[in-house]
Amino acid sequence: MLIAHNELGHDPIEGKDYEGKKARVCPLYPGMTCREHVDAAVDIETDRDEELVQVPFIELCPNSWLVPPHGAPIRIAEADQFVAGKIEKQVKALQKELGKPVSVEAYAQVKNALGQADAAIDDETWTKALRALAGIEAHVKQPHTALTQLIGRRLADIEEQAGWVLEDAQEGDEPLAERVATVTALAKALDVAVYGKKPEIVATMQAWLKKQARGSK
C-alpha cells in the first residue's frame, strides 16, 4: 500500500508512526507524516522506471487506487475510499485474481534474490543471476502474477544480452574455434532452470554448436 499527498495542507496531530514511536502524524492517515505523503508523491512523479505503473492524476483529494502489476490502475470510488471494509473487499477480489500473496518471511528472501540477480546481470555473471532467480522457488512455490513478471523481465534481459553474444559469434570475423568456445561457455553458464524452465536461447546456442561441429567434420 502506498499513500501519497501532493501538498502539506494538514495540521499534524500527536500520534505514533509506523514503528510505534511518538510523532506528529497526518490527521487523515495516522501512522504516516504529511512529509512522507509528499515524498511518496514526488517519487511517483519523478521516477521513470519502466517497471513503475503510472497512476492517473485526478483533481480530487484524497483519491484512492488499486495498482495491479499488470493492466491499468483501478480507481476506488470516492464514497468507498473512506470505508475500510469496502476497500478490503476490493483488495481481496484483486488478490484472488493475481494469486496467493507472498508471506512476510518469504518477501525478504525474494527481495534479496532479485537484488542478487540484478547485480549479477549488471556484472554479466549469468550463472549467478539465474541461480539467484532459481532460488526463489524455495520460498515461493507458486509465484503470483507480479512475481512472475518481475522474474520474467530479468530473464528477458539475460536472453537479450546473450542473444547479442550469439549474434556476434555467428557473424564475427574471429576464428571459428574462438567463436565456438565463446558460445559453448555461454551456453554452459545459462544452463540453469528457473521454475523448471531454462532460457530458450540455450537450445538455440546448442543447435548452432551442433551445426558447426557437423561442418567441421
Accessible surface in RSA format (square Angstrom, percent):
REM  Atomic radii and reference values for relative SASA: ProtOr
REM  Chains: A
REM  Algorithm: Lee & Richards
REM  Probe-radius: 1.40
REM  Slices: 20
REM RES _ NUM      All-atoms   Total-Side   Main-Chain    Non-polar    All polar
REM                ABS   REL    ABS   REL    ABS   REL    ABS   REL    ABS   REL
RES MET A   1   210.75 109.1 116.59  77.2  94.15 224.2 107.27  91.2 103.48 137.1
RES LEU A   2   115.23  64.2  85.08  60.9  30.15  75.8  86.33  60.6  28.90  77.8
RES ILE A   3    37.71  21.5  33.16  24.7   4.55  11.0  36.01  25.9   1.70   4.6
RES ALA A   4    44.72  41.1  15.84  24.4  28.88  65.7  15.84  22.3  28.88  76.5
RES HIS A   5    18.87  10.3  12.32   8.6   6.55  16.8  18.00  18.6   0.87   1.0
RES ASN A   6   103.52  71.4  74.24  71.7  29.29  70.5  31.36  75.5  72.16  69.7
RES GLU A   7   100.70  57.8  93.37  70.6   7.32  17.4  29.19  56.5  71.51  58.4
RES LEU A   8    98.19  54.7  65.99  47.2  32.20  81.0  66.82  46.9  31.38  84.4
RES GLY A   9    55.57  68.5   0.00   N/A  55.57  68.5  24.31  66.7  31.27  70.0
RES HIS A  10    46.42  25.4  31.89  22.2  14.52  37.2  23.85  24.6  22.56  26.3
RES ASP A  11   124.04  86.9 116.41 115.9   7.63  18.0  33.23  78.2  90.81  90.6
RES PRO A  12    52.32  38.1  45.11  41.1   7.20  26.2  45.11  37.2   7.20  44.8
RES ILE A  13    76.88  43.7  73.66  54.9   3.22   7.8  76.88  55.4   0.00   0.0
RES GLU A  14   126.06  72.4 102.71  77.7  23.35  55.6  61.99 119.9  64.08  52.3
RES GLY A  15    25.34  31.3   0.00   N/A  25.34  31.3  21.86  60.0   3.49   7.8
RES LYS A  16   130.00  63.4 120.42  73.9   9.58  22.8  63.71  57.3  66.29  70.6
RES ASP A  17    31.17  21.8  24.42  24.3   6.75  16.0   4.49  10.6  26.68  26.6
RES TYR A  18   167.28  78.1 129.15  73.5  38.13  99.2  97.69  73.4  69.60  85.8
RES GLU A  19   103.04  59.2  69.15  52.3  33.89  80.7  27.46  53.1  75.58  61.7
RES GLY A  20    43.98  54.2   0.00   N/A  43.98  54.2  25.89  71.1  18.09  40.5
RES LYS A  21   128.81  62.8 123.80  76.0   5.01  11.9  80.13  72.1  48.69  51.9
RES LYS A  22   186.49  91.0 159.49  97.9  27.00  64.3 102.38  92.1  84.12  89.6
RES ALA A  23    25.98  23.9  15.01  23.2  10.97  25.0  25.75  36.3   0.23   0.6
RES ARG A  24   128.67  54.0 119.35  60.8   9.32  22.2  51.99  71.0  76.68  46.5
RES VAL A  25     0.42   0.3   0.33   0.3   0.09   0.2   0.42   0.4   0.00   0.0
RES CYS A  26     0.05   0.0   0.05   0.1   0.00   0.0   0.00   0.0   0.05   0.1
RES PRO A  27    52.75  38.4  32.03  29.2  20.72  75.3  32.03  26.4  20.72 128.8
RES LEU A  28    88.81  49.5  66.54  47.6  22.27  56.0  68.09  47.8  20.72  55.8
RES TYR A  29    70.33  32.8  67.46  38.4   2.87   7.5  52.92  39.8  17.41  21.5
RES PRO A  30    90.49  66.0  65.60  59.8  24.90  90.5  65.95  54.5  24.54 152.5
RES GLY A  31    17.63  21.7   0.00   N/A  17.63  21.7  16.49  45.3   1.14   2.5
RES MET A  32    46.87  24.3  46.86  31.0   0.01   0.0  37.62  32.0   9.25  12.3
RES THR A  33    34.47  24.5  34.47  34.9   0.00   0.0  31.63  42.5   2.83   4.3
RES CYS A  34    14.16  10.7  11.61  12.9   2.55   6.0  10.68  27.0   3.48   3.8
RES ARG A  35   123.35  51.8 121.91  62.1   1.45   3.4  54.48  74.5  68.87  41.7
RES GLU A  36    60.87  34.9  56.10  42.4   4.77  11.4  31.69  61.3  29.19  23.8
RES HIS A  37     1.02   0.6   1.02   0.7   0.00   0.0   0.58   0.6   0.44   0.5
RES VAL A  38    19.50  12.8  19.50  17.7   0.00   0.0  19.50  16.9   0.00   0.0
RES ASP A  39    67.42  47.2  65.70  65.4   1.72   4.1  23.90  56.2  43.52  43.4
RES ALA A  40    13.08  12.0   7.18  11.1   5.89  13.4  12.35  17.4   0.72   1.9
RES ALA A  41    21.37  19.6  15.20  23.5   6.17  14.0  17.51  24.7   3.86  10.2
RES VAL A  42    77.40  50.9  75.00  67.9   2.41   5.8  77.38  67.2   0.02   0.1
RES ASP A  43    89.66  62.8  87.14  86.7   2.52   6.0  25.65  60.4  64.01  63.8
RES ILE A  44    44.52  25.3  42.08  31.3   2.44   5.9  43.14  31.1   1.38   3.7
RES GLU A  45   126.08  72.4 120.29  91.0   5.79  13.8  44.55  86.2  81.53  66.6
RES THR A  46    88.00  62.6  69.53  70.5  18.48  44.0  58.30  78.3  29.70  44.9
RES ASP A  47    58.86  41.2  50.54  50.3   8.32  19.7  13.85  32.6  45.01  44.9
RES ARG A  48   182.61  76.7 152.15  77.6  30.46  72.5  82.53 112.8 100.08  60.7
RES ASP A  49    76.99  53.9  61.14  60.9  15.85  37.5  22.24  52.3  54.75  54.6
RES GLU A  50   161.37  92.6 120.91  91.5  40.46  96.3  55.20 106.8 106.16  86.7
RES GLU A  51    64.67  37.1  42.60  32.2  22.07  52.6  16.08  31.1  48.59  39.7
RES LEU A  52    63.61  35.4  49.22  35.2  14.39  36.2  53.44  37.5  10.17  27.4
RES VAL A  53    39.21  25.8  29.18  26.4  10.03  24.2  34.28  29.8   4.93  13.4
RES GLN A  54   109.92  61.5  97.96  71.6  11.97  28.5  61.09 130.0  48.84  37.0
RES VAL A  55    49.19  32.4  28.55  25.8  20.63  49.7  28.87  25.1  20.32  55.1
RES PRO A  56    68.52  49.9  50.89  46.4  17.63  64.1  63.38  52.3   5.14  32.0
RES PHE A  57   144.60  72.3 114.82  71.1  29.78  77.5 119.30  72.3  25.30  72.4
RES ILE A  58    49.72  28.3  42.45  31.6   7.26  17.5  43.89  31.6   5.83  15.8
RES GLU A  59   155.31  89.2 122.18  92.4  33.12  78.9  60.73 117.5  94.58  77.2
RES LEU A  60    51.12  28.5  39.33  28.1  11.79  29.6  44.50  31.2   6.62  17.8
RES CYS A  61    81.84  61.9  51.16  57.1  30.68  72.1  34.93  88.5  46.91  50.6
RES PRO A  62    29.24  21.3  25.25  23.0   3.98  14.5  29.14  24.1   0.10   0.6
RES ASN A  63    49.45  34.1  27.33  26.4  22.11  53.2   1.19   2.9  48.25  46.6
RES SER A  64    21.31  18.0  16.81  22.4   4.50  10.4  13.54  28.8   7.77  10.9
RES TRP A  65    49.05  19.7  24.72  12.0  24.33  57.1  24.56  13.1  24.48  39.7
RES LEU A  66    21.24  11.8  19.18  13.7   2.06   5.2  21.24  14.9   0.00   0.0
RES VAL A  67    73.47  48.3  42.59  38.6  30.87  74.4  42.59  37.0  30.87  83.7
RES PRO A  68     6.54   4.8   5.33   4.9   1.21   4.4   6.40   5.3   0.15   0.9
RES PRO A  69    42.79  31.2  20.23  18.4  22.56  82.0  28.32  23.4  14.47  89.9
RES HIS A  70    67.87  37.1  59.71  41.5   8.16  20.9  50.07  51.6  17.80  20.7
RES GLY A  71    62.36  76.9   0.00   N/A  62.36  76.9  39.25 107.7  23.10  51.7
RES ALA A  72    76.72  70.5  58.98  91.0  17.74  40.4  63.23  89.0  13.50  35.7
RES PRO A  73    23.05  16.8   9.56   8.7  13.50  49.1   9.56   7.9  13.50  83.9
RES ILE A  74    79.45  45.2  76.39  56.9   3.06   7.4  79.45  57.2   0.00   0.0
RES ARG A  75   101.41  42.6  78.68  40.1  22.72  54.1  30.04  41.1  71.37  43.3
RES ILE A  76     4.92   2.8   3.56   2.7   1.36   3.3   3.74   2.7   1.18   3.2
RES ALA A  77    55.39  50.9  42.63  65.8  12.77  29.0  51.95  73.2   3.44   9.1
RES GLU A  78    92.03  52.8  85.99  65.1   6.04  14.4  23.34  45.1  68.69  56.1
RES ALA A  79    74.90  68.9  58.71  90.6  16.18  36.8  66.99  94.3   7.90  20.9
RES ASP A  80    33.02  23.1  33.02  32.9   0.00   0.0   0.00   0.0  33.02  32.9
RES GLN A  81    15.86   8.9   2.35   1.7  13.51  32.2   1.20   2.6  14.66  11.1
RES PHE A  82   133.99  67.0  99.07  61.4  34.92  90.9 105.61  64.0  28.38  81.2
RES VAL A  83    63.84  42.0  61.95  56.1   1.89   4.5  63.84  55.5   0.00   0.0
RES ALA A  84    82.73  76.1  68.67 106.0  14.06  32.0  72.97 102.8   9.76  25.9
RES GLY A  85    45.98  56.7   0.00   N/A  45.98  56.7  33.31  91.4  12.67  28.4
RES LYS A  86   102.42  50.0  98.75  60.6   3.67   8.7  59.12  53.2  43.30  46.1
RES ILE A  87    35.76  20.3  35.76  26.6   0.00   0.0  35.76  25.8   0.00   0.0
RES GLU A  88    92.10  52.9  88.15  66.7   3.95   9.4  30.92  59.8  61.18  50.0
RES LYS A  89   157.32  76.7 151.18  92.8   6.14  14.6  98.18  88.4  59.14  63.0
RES GLN A  90    51.56  28.8  46.06  33.7   5.50  13.1  30.25  64.4  21.31  16.2
RES VAL A  91    61.78  40.7  60.86  55.1   0.93   2.2  61.20  53.2   0.58   1.6
RES LYS A  92   131.96  64.4 124.08  76.1   7.88  18.8  79.00  71.1  52.96  56.4
RES ALA A  93    64.57  59.4  49.38  76.2  15.19  34.6  56.76  79.9   7.81  20.7
RES LEU A  94    24.20  13.5  20.65  14.8   3.55   8.9  23.65  16.6   0.55   1.5
RES GLN A  95    56.60  31.6  55.04  40.2   1.56   3.7  23.28  49.6  33.32  25.3
RES LYS A  96   182.04  88.8 154.87  95.0  27.16  64.7 106.60  96.0  75.43  80.4
RES GLU A  97   118.76  68.2  85.12  64.4  33.64  80.1  46.47  89.9  72.29  59.0
RES LEU A  98    25.25  14.1  19.45  13.9   5.80  14.6  19.52  13.7   5.73  15.4
RES GLY A  99    25.61  31.6   0.00   N/A  25.61  31.6  25.30  69.4   0.31   0.7
RES LYS A 100   172.50  84.2 155.22  95.2  17.28  41.2 103.24  92.9  69.26  73.8
RES PRO A 101    76.58  55.8  66.25  60.4  10.33  37.6  67.05  55.4   9.53  59.2
RES VAL A 102    38.64  25.4  13.30  12.0  25.34  61.1  16.92  14.7  21.72  58.9
RES SER A 103    58.49  49.4  43.66  58.3  14.83  34.2  46.62  99.3  11.87  16.6
RES VAL A 104   128.27  84.4 120.38 109.0   7.88  19.0 123.35 107.2   4.92  13.3
RES GLU A 105   133.65  76.7 121.85  92.2  11.80  28.1  75.25 145.5  58.40  47.7
RES ALA A 106    10.94  10.1   7.84  12.1   3.10   7.1  10.91  15.4   0.04   0.1
RES TYR A 107   125.95  58.8 125.93  71.7   0.01   0.0  94.07  70.7  31.88  39.3
RES ALA A 108    58.65  53.9  49.53  76.4   9.12  20.8  53.10  74.8   5.55  14.7
RES GLN A 109    84.76  47.4  81.67  59.7   3.10   7.4   7.46  15.9  77.30  58.6
RES VAL A 110     8.74   5.7   8.74   7.9   0.00   0.0   8.74   7.6   0.00   0.0
RES LYS A 111   130.45  63.6 124.16  76.2   6.28  15.0  74.43  67.0  56.01  59.7
RES ASN A 112    82.25  56.7  73.28  70.8   8.98  21.6  22.97  55.3  59.29  57.3
RES ALA A 113    11.00  10.1  10.35  16.0   0.66   1.5  10.99  15.5   0.01   0.0
RES LEU A 114    18.19  10.1  18.19  13.0   0.00   0.0  18.19  12.8   0.00   0.0
RES GLY A 115    38.81  47.9   0.00   N/A  38.81  47.9  32.45  89.1   6.36  14.2
RES GLN A 116    84.38  47.2  78.63  57.5   5.75  13.7  24.51  52.2  59.87  45.4
RES ALA A 117     0.00   0.0   0.00   0.0   0.00   0.0   0.00   0.0   0.00   0.0
RES ASP A 118    54.67  38.3  52.92  52.7   1.75   4.1  25.42  59.8  29.25  29.2
RES ALA A 119    55.46  51.0  48.78  75.3   6.68  15.2  54.43  76.7   1.03   2.7
RES ALA A 120     2.18   2.0   0.00   0.0   2.18   4.9   1.81   2.5   0.37   1.0
RES ILE A 121     9.08   5.2   7.86   5.9   1.22   2.9   7.86   5.7   1.22   3.3
RES ASP A 122   118.91  83.3  87.42  87.0  31.49  74.5  28.85  67.9  90.06  89.8
RES ASP A 123   102.37  71.7  77.78  77.4  24.59  58.1  18.68  44.0  83.69  83.5
RES GLU A 124   107.80  61.9  93.35  70.6  14.45  34.4  16.26  31.5  91.54  74.7
RES THR A 125    62.65  44.6  56.25  57.0   6.40  15.3  61.49  82.6   1.16   1.8
RES TRP A 126    20.68   8.3  18.13   8.8   2.55   6.0   9.00   4.8  11.68  19.0
RES THR A 127    36.12  25.7  34.85  35.3   1.27   3.0  27.45  36.9   8.67  13.1
RES LYS A 128   131.26  64.0 124.53  76.4   6.73  16.0  70.20  63.2  61.06  65.0
RES ALA A 129     0.00   0.0   0.00   0.0   0.00   0.0   0.00   0.0   0.00   0.0
RES LEU A 130     0.00   0.0   0.00   0.0   0.00   0.0   0.00   0.0   0.00   0.0
RES ARG A 131   158.36  66.5 148.58  75.7   9.77  23.3  44.17  60.4 114.18  69.2
RES ALA A 132    11.86  10.9   1.86   2.9  10.00  22.8  10.53  14.8   1.33   3.5
RES LEU A 133     0.00   0.0   0.00   0.0   0.00   0.0   0.00   0.0   0.00   0.0
RES ALA A 134    26.75  24.6  18.67  28.8   8.08  18.4  18.93  26.7   7.82  20.7
RES GLY A 135    34.57  42.6   0.00   N/A  34.57  42.6  32.65  89.6   1.92   4.3
RES ILE A 136     0.00   0.0   0.00   0.0   0.00   0.0   0.00   0.0   0.00   0.0
RES GLU A 137    66.43  38.1  66.43  50.3   0.00   0.0  11.47  22.2  54.96  44.9
RES ALA A 138    74.12  68.1  45.06  69.5  29.06  66.1  48.72  68.6  25.40  67.3
RES HIS A 139    82.87  45.3  56.45  39.2  26.43  67.6  33.35  34.4  49.52  57.6
RES VAL A 140    14.82   9.8  11.92  10.8   2.90   7.0  14.82  12.9   0.00   0.0
RES LYS A 141   147.33  71.9 131.68  80.8  15.65  37.3  92.13  82.9  55.21  58.8
RES GLN A 142   150.25  84.0 138.48 101.2  11.78  28.0  42.96  91.4 107.29  81.4
RES PRO A 143    39.61  28.9  22.28  20.3  17.33  63.0  22.28  18.4  17.33 107.7
RES HIS A 144    31.46  17.2  27.07  18.8   4.39  11.2  17.43  18.0  14.03  16.3
RES THR A 145    40.56  28.8  34.23  34.7   6.33  15.1  21.41  28.8  19.15  28.9
RES ALA A 146    25.91  23.8  25.00  38.6   0.91   2.1  25.22  35.5   0.69   1.8
RES LEU A 147     4.13   2.3   3.98   2.8   0.15   0.4   4.13   2.9   0.00   0.0
RES THR A 148    71.41  50.8  67.20  68.1   4.21  10.0  62.53  84.0   8.87  13.4
RES GLN A 149    55.54  31.1  49.08  35.9   6.47  15.4  25.34  53.9  30.20  22.9
RES LEU A 150    48.82  27.2  48.82  34.9   0.00   0.0  48.82  34.3   0.00   0.0
RES ILE A 151     8.68   4.9   8.68   6.5   0.00   0.0   8.68   6.3   0.00   0.0
RES GLY A 152    31.50  38.8   0.00   N/A  31.50  38.8  26.84  73.7   4.66  10.4
RES ARG A 153    92.22  38.7  82.35  42.0   9.86  23.5  46.38  63.4  45.83  27.8
RES ARG A 154    30.15  12.7  29.29  14.9   0.86   2.0   9.35  12.8  20.80  12.6
RES LEU A 155    44.25  24.6  44.01  31.5   0.24   0.6  44.01  30.9   0.23   0.6
RES ALA A 156    60.36  55.5  50.31  77.6  10.05  22.9  55.96  78.8   4.40  11.6
RES ASP A 157    52.54  36.8  48.47  48.2   4.07   9.6  16.23  38.2  36.31  36.2
RES ILE A 158     0.39   0.2   0.39   0.3   0.00   0.0   0.39   0.3   0.00   0.0
RES GLU A 159    43.47  25.0  40.41  30.6   3.05   7.3  24.06  46.5  19.41  15.8
RES GLU A 160    95.30  54.7  84.09  63.6  11.22  26.7  32.40  62.7  62.90  51.4
RES GLN A 161    33.47  18.7  31.69  23.2   1.78   4.2   7.53  16.0  25.94  19.7
RES ALA A 162     0.00   0.0   0.00   0.0   0.00   0.0   0.00   0.0   0.00   0.0
RES GLY A 163    21.21  26.2   0.00   N/A  21.21  26.2  16.68  45.8   4.53  10.1
RES TRP A 164   144.66  58.1 143.07  69.2   1.60   3.7 122.14  65.1  22.52  36.5
RES VAL A 165    49.25  32.4  47.22  42.8   2.03   4.9  48.59  42.2   0.66   1.8
RES LEU A 166     9.50   5.3   9.50   6.8   0.00   0.0   9.50   6.7   0.00   0.0
RES GLU A 167    87.97  50.5  87.18  66.0   0.79   1.9  19.72  38.1  68.25  55.7
RES ASP A 168    98.14  68.7  92.42  92.0   5.72  13.5  31.03  73.0  67.11  66.9
RES ALA A 169     5.15   4.7   1.64   2.5   3.51   8.0   4.82   6.8   0.33   0.9
RES GLN A 170    79.95  44.7  56.03  40.9  23.92  57.0  13.10  27.9  66.85  50.7
RES GLU A 171   128.39  73.7  99.92  75.6  28.47  67.8  42.70  82.6  85.70  70.0
RES GLY A 172    24.23  29.9   0.00   N/A  24.23  29.9  14.70  40.3   9.53  21.4
RES ASP A 173   148.39 103.9 113.67 113.1  34.72  82.1  42.79 100.7 105.60 105.3
RES GLU A 174    92.69  53.2  86.32  65.3   6.37  15.2  39.01  75.5  53.68  43.8
RES PRO A 175    82.09  59.8  70.58  64.3  11.51  41.8  82.09  67.8   0.00   0.0
RES LEU A 176    69.72  38.8  62.82  44.9   6.91  17.4  62.82  44.1   6.91  18.6
RES ALA A 177    78.59  72.3  63.35  97.8  15.24  34.7  70.63  99.5   7.96  21.1
RES GLU A 178    97.45  55.9  91.32  69.1   6.13  14.6  41.38  80.0  56.07  45.8
RES ARG A 179    43.58  18.3  41.60  21.2   1.98   4.7   8.00  10.9  35.58  21.6
RES VAL A 180    42.80  28.2  42.80  38.7   0.00   0.0  42.80  37.2   0.00   0.0
RES ALA A 181    59.49  54.7  48.82  75.3  10.67  24.3  55.28  77.8   4.22  11.2
RES THR A 182    67.68  48.1  60.15  61.0   7.53  17.9  39.19  52.6  28.49  43.1
RES VAL A 183     0.00   0.0   0.00   0.0   0.00   0.0   0.00   0.0   0.00   0.0
RES THR A 184    67.43  48.0  65.98  66.9   1.45   3.5  60.10  80.7   7.33  11.1
RES ALA A 185    63.05  58.0  51.89  80.1  11.17  25.4  58.25  82.0   4.81  12.7
RES LEU A 186    14.78   8.2  11.57   8.3   3.21   8.1  14.47  10.2   0.31   0.8
RES ALA A 187     7.40   6.8   6.35   9.8   1.05   2.4   6.64   9.3   0.76   2.0
RES LYS A 188   167.86  81.9 153.42  94.1  14.44  34.4 101.83  91.7  66.04  70.3
RES ALA A 189    25.76  23.7  21.34  32.9   4.42  10.1  25.58  36.0   0.18   0.5
RES LEU A 190     0.00   0.0   0.00   0.0   0.00   0.0   0.00   0.0   0.00   0.0
RES ASP A 191    62.37  43.7  44.44  44.2  17.94  42.4   4.98  11.7  57.40  57.2
RES VAL A 192    23.32  15.3  20.08  18.2   3.24   7.8  23.32  20.3   0.00   0.0
RES ALA A 193    40.84  37.6  27.17  41.9  13.68  31.1  27.17  38.3  13.68  36.2
RES VAL A 194     5.22   3.4   1.14   1.0   4.08   9.8   1.14   1.0   4.08  11.1
RES TYR A 195    57.72  26.9  32.25  18.3  25.47  66.3  34.81  26.2  22.91  28.2
RES GLY A 196    72.89  89.9   0.00   N/A  72.89  89.9  35.29  96.8  37.61  84.2
RES LYS A 197   129.00  62.9 122.88  75.4   6.11  14.6  80.68  72.6  48.31  51.5
RES LYS A 198    98.71  48.2  88.20  54.1  10.51  25.0  50.26  45.2  48.45  51.6
RES PRO A 199    11.31   8.2   1.59   1.4   9.72  35.3   8.54   7.0   2.77  17.2
RES GLU A 200   116.21  66.7 105.64  79.9  10.57  25.2  45.16  87.3  71.05  58.0
RES ILE A 201    19.04  10.8  16.30  12.1   2.74   6.6  18.93  13.6   0.11   0.3
RES VAL A 202     6.44   4.2   6.44   5.8   0.00   0.0   6.44   5.6   0.00   0.0
RES ALA A 203    66.35  61.0  59.16  91.3   7.19  16.3  60.81  85.6   5.54  14.7
RES THR A 204    71.42  50.8  64.39  65.3   7.03  16.8  43.84  58.9  27.58  41.7
RES MET A 205     0.00   0.0   0.00   0.0   0.00   0.0   0.00   0.0   0.00   0.0
RES GLN A 206    80.78  45.2  79.52  58.1   1.25   3.0  20.48  43.6  60.30  45.7
RES ALA A 207    59.12  54.4  49.70  76.7   9.41  21.4  54.08  76.2   5.04  13.3
RES TRP A 208    25.94  10.4  21.31  10.3   4.64  10.9  17.63   9.4   8.31  13.5
RES LEU A 209    31.60  17.6  27.15  19.4   4.45  11.2  27.49  19.3   4.11  11.1
RES LYS A 210   133.39  65.1 129.74  79.6   3.65   8.7  75.93  68.3  57.46  61.2
RES LYS A 211   130.43  63.6 125.89  77.2   4.54  10.8  68.27  61.5  62.15  66.2
RES GLN A 212    34.77  19.4  30.05  22.0   4.72  11.2   5.61  11.9  29.15  22.1
RES ALA A 213    50.50  46.4  43.03  66.4   7.48  17.0  49.42  69.6   1.08   2.9
RES ARG A 214   151.10  63.4 137.52  70.1  13.58  32.3  64.80  88.6  86.30  52.3
RES GLY A 215    66.09  81.5   0.00   N/A  66.09  81.5  37.59 103.2  28.49  63.8
RES SER A 216    88.35  74.7  46.54  62.1  41.81  96.3  42.15  89.8  46.20  64.7
RES LYS A 217   204.33  99.7 136.69  83.9  67.63 161.0 118.40 106.6  85.93  91.5
END  Absolute sums over single chains surface
CHAIN  1 A    14279.1      11559.0       2720.1       8231.7       6047.3
END  Absolute sums over all chains
TOTAL         14279.1      11559.0       2720.1       8231.7       6047.3
